[in-house]
Amino acid sequence: MRPGKLIRTPILLAVGLLLTFTMSMTAQVQSQTTTSKEPFTRIVEVEKGEVVYVSGNDLILKMEDGEIRHIANVPESARATVDGKEIGIHDVKVGMKLQKTITTTTTPTVITKVETVTGKVFHVTPPTSVILTLEDGTNQEFKIPKDQKFNVDGQMVDAFGLREGMKISATKVTETPETVVTQKTTLTGKMPPPPPPPPDVPILIVLVPLS
């Protein structure tokens, strides 16, 4: 009787970090993001119970294992499909059989983000940082990770090879594994059987003798 929900559990992992940005990016930073999905797993759980008491929005069920479960304040929006008909909490009857099916799907994904920045060297403090002049004329400072290489006119150089006025480009690659978990809950049921017909009552016929 609950709508499906989506649960995202991020686990961050930076891989191949070629350039660390210390300020917000502008139009000179190109970004491309791709998502790859791994095989998913699916778990189906089924719970069955019989309605033994219902009053207003309170419901008491007797589960298959004998457990008595009290469900208080069932929302008005909750719905169940009973004998092919959708009903709400006020349509639930004692003796009704209910079955809740919970389907949990877990899908591992990897989000890969590639960012490329280009600019002209304004000032460099090797090997830790460089200030670039971007195409819009603004200057931005970037920290330089260890062993960072820069593309200068097709040549790969390190921070000590940078000179003021050089036009350079560098790339930052970040892989973010995430586990996407979706849950879908459905509630179905059957109406209680009709009461048995009353037993046959014999009819007493009194015979009055004719005088």
Residue pairs with C-beta under 8 A, 6 or more apart in sequence:
1 74
1 75
1 78
1 79
1 80
1 100
1 185
1 187
2 78
2 185
3 185
4 182
4 183
4 184
4 185
5 182
5 183
6 180
6 181
6 182
7 180
7 181
7 182
7 183
8 178
8 179
8 180
8 181
9 178
9 179
9 181
10 176
10 178
11 176
11 177
11 178
11 179
12 176
13 175
13 176
13 177
14 174
14 175
15 173
15 174
15 175
16 173
16 175
17 145
17 172
17 173
17 174
18 145
18 148
18 149
18 170
18 171
18 172
18 173
19 115
19 117
19 142
19 144
19 145
19 148
19 170
19 171
19 172
20 142
20 143
20 144
20 145
20 172
21 29
21 115
21 117
21 142
21 172
22 140
22 141
22 142
22 143
23 140
23 141
23 142
25 31
25 115
25 117
26 134
26 136
26 138
26 140
27 134
27 135
27 136
28 117
28 118
28 119
28 134
28 135
28 136
29 115
29 116
29 117
30 115
30 116
30 117
31 113
31 114
31 115
31 116
32 113
32 114
32 115
33 111
33 112
33 113
33 114
34 111
34 112
35 109
35 110
35 111
35 112
36 109
36 110
36 112
37 107
37 108
37 109
38 107
38 108
38 109
38 110
40 105
40 106
40 107
40 108
41 105
41 106
42 103
42 104
42 105
42 106
43 103
43 104
43 106
44 101
44 102
44 103
44 104
45 101
45 102
45 104
46 99
46 100
46 101
46 102
47 63
47 64
47 99
47 100
47 102
48 63
48 64
48 97
48 98
48 99
48 100
49 61
49 62
49 63
49 64
49 69
49 97
49 98
50 61
50 62
50 95
50 96
50 97
50 98
51 59
51 60
51 61
51 92
51 93
51 94
51 95
51 96
51 97
51 98
52 60
52 61
52 62
52 68
52 94
53 59
53 60
53 94
54 60
54 89
54 92
54 93
54 94
57 72
57 73
57 74
57 75
57 76
57 89
58 70
58 71
58 72
58 73
58 74
59 70
59 71
59 72
59 74
59 89
59 92
60 68
60 69
60 70
60 71
61 68
61 69
61 71
61 98
62 68
62 69
63 69
74 89
75 89
76 88
76 89
78 88
78 89
78 187
79 86
79 87
79 88
79 187
80 86
80 87
80 92
80 98
80 187
80 188
80 189
81 87
81 186
81 187
81 188
81 189
82 91
82 96
82 98
82 188
82 189
82 190
82 191
83 189
83 190
83 191
93 191
93 192
94 192
95 192
95 193
96 189
96 190
96 191
96 192
97 189
97 190
97 192
98 187
98 188
98 189
99 187
99 188
99 189
100 185
100 186
100 187
101 185
101 186
101 187
101 188
102 183
102 184
102 185
103 183
103 184
103 185
103 186
104 181
104 182
104 183
105 181
105 182
105 183
105 184
106 179
106 180
106 181
107 179
107 180
107 181
107 182
108 177
108 178
108 179
108 180
109 177
109 178
109 179
109 180
110 175
110 176
110 177
110 178
111 175
111 176
111 177
111 178
112 173
112 174
112 175
112 176
113 173
113 174
113 175
113 176
114 171
114 172
114 173
115 171
115 172
115 173
115 174
116 169
116 170
116 171
116 172
117 132
117 142
117 169
117 170
117 171
117 172
118 134
118 135
118 167
118 168
118 169
119 132
119 133
119 134
119 135
119 140
119 167
119 168
120 132
120 133
120 165
120 166
120 167
120 168
121 130
121 131
121 132
121 133
121 162
121 163
121 164
121 165
121 166
121 167
121 168
122 131
122 132
122 133
122 139
122 164
123 130
123 131
123 164
124 130
124 131
124 159
124 162
124 163
124 164
126 144
126 158
126 159
126 160
126 162
127 144
127 146
127 148
127 158
127 159
127 160
128 143
128 144
128 159
129 141
129 142
129 143
129 144
130 141
130 142
130 144
130 159
130 162
131 139
131 140
131 141
131 142
132 139
132 140
132 142
132 168
133 139
134 140
142 170
144 159
147 158
148 158
148 159
148 170
149 156
149 157
149 158
149 170
150 156
150 157
150 158
150 159
150 161
150 162
150 168
150 169
150 170
151 168
151 169
151 170
152 161
152 162
152 166
152 167
152 168
153 167
162 168
